[in-house]
C-alpha cells in the first residue's frame, strides 16, 4: 500500500506501508504520480522499514525516468541506517546558492550566508551566523527548532509555519537564539 502526502510544494512524501512485489509497487507509484500535479516535484520515499535499500534505489531510478525532478530516500530496512544518518555535520560556510538537505538533524560548523539554504527533517543548529534560509521539521514536525549563534535569517520555516524577516527588521542581539513554534507562531528566544 502506498500513501502520498504533500509536504511543502513541490515536495511530496511517498510512504511505503507494505512490501510486496517491487515491480507492482513501481507501477502503482508511476500511476499515482503520473498527474501533471506532480510534474517537476521532489519526492521523498519513506520505506517504513518494509523495503530494502536496493528496492528503494530501483524505485528512485524508475521515478526519475518519469516526470519527477528528484527522488530522495528517507528510510529502508537496512541495518541501523536511520540511526547512523540521524545527524549531518557540515564543516564549512554555506555560500549563496548552496543548499544542504538531510533526513535528520543538521549541525553547521560555520555560517549560512544569504541565499544559502539548510533543509532538515529534524533540527538545525548553526554554530555561526544564520543569514540564509533554514527549514527545520521539513516533513511537518513543528517540534523542530533552529538554533544559531547569530540569528539574522532571510526566512525560517518550522513544519508548516513560516517566518520571513527583512534585513532592516532583523539584527542579531549578540547572543545565541532559538527559533521554535509556540501558539502557532515562530518565536525567537535567548538560548
Rosetta blueprint (number, residue, H / E / L):
1 X L
2 X E
3 X E
4 X E
5 X E
6 X E
7 X L
8 X L
9 X L
10 X L
11 X E
12 X E
13 X E
14 X E
15 X E
16 X E
17 X L
18 X L
19 X L
20 X L
21 X L
22 X H
23 X H
24 X H
25 X H
26 X H
27 X H
28 X H
29 X H
30 X H
31 X H
32 X H
33 X L
34 X L
35 X L
36 X H
37 X H
38 X H
39 X L
40 X L
41 X L
42 X E
43 X E
44 X E
45 X E
46 X E
47 X L
48 X L
49 X L
50 X L
51 X L
52 X L
53 X H
54 X H
55 X H
56 X H
57 X H
58 X H
59 X H
60 X H
61 X H
62 X H
63 X H
64 X H
65 X L
66 X L
67 X L
68 X L
69 X L
70 X E
71 X E
72 X E
73 X E
74 X E
75 X E
76 X L
77 X L
78 X L
79 X L
80 X L
81 X H
82 X H
83 X H
84 X H
85 X L
86 X L
87 X E
88 X E
89 X E
90 X E
91 X L
92 X L
93 X L
94 X E
95 X L
96 X L
97 X L
98 X L
99 X E
100 X E
101 X E
102 X E
103 X L
104 X L
105 X E
106 X E
107 X E
108 X E
109 X L
110 X L
111 X L
112 X E
113 X L
114 X L
115 X L
116 X L
117 X E
118 X E
119 X E
120 X E
121 X L
122 X L
123 X L
124 X E
125 X E
126 X E
127 X E
128 X E
129 X E
130 X E
131 X L
132 X L
133 X E
134 X E
135 X E
136 X E
137 X L
138 X L
139 X L
140 X L
141 X L
142 X L
143 X L
144 X L
145 X L
146 X E
147 X E
148 X E
149 X E
150 X E
151 X E
152 X L
153 X L
154 X L
155 X E
156 X E
157 X E
158 X E
159 X L
160 X L
161 X E
162 X E
163 X E
164 X E
165 X L
166 X L
167 X L
168 X L
169 X L
170 X L
171 X L
172 X L
173 X L
174 X L
175 X L
176 X L
177 X E
178 X E
179 X E
180 X E
181 X E
182 X E
183 X L
184 X L
185 X E
186 X E
187 X E
188 X E
189 X E
190 X E
191 X L
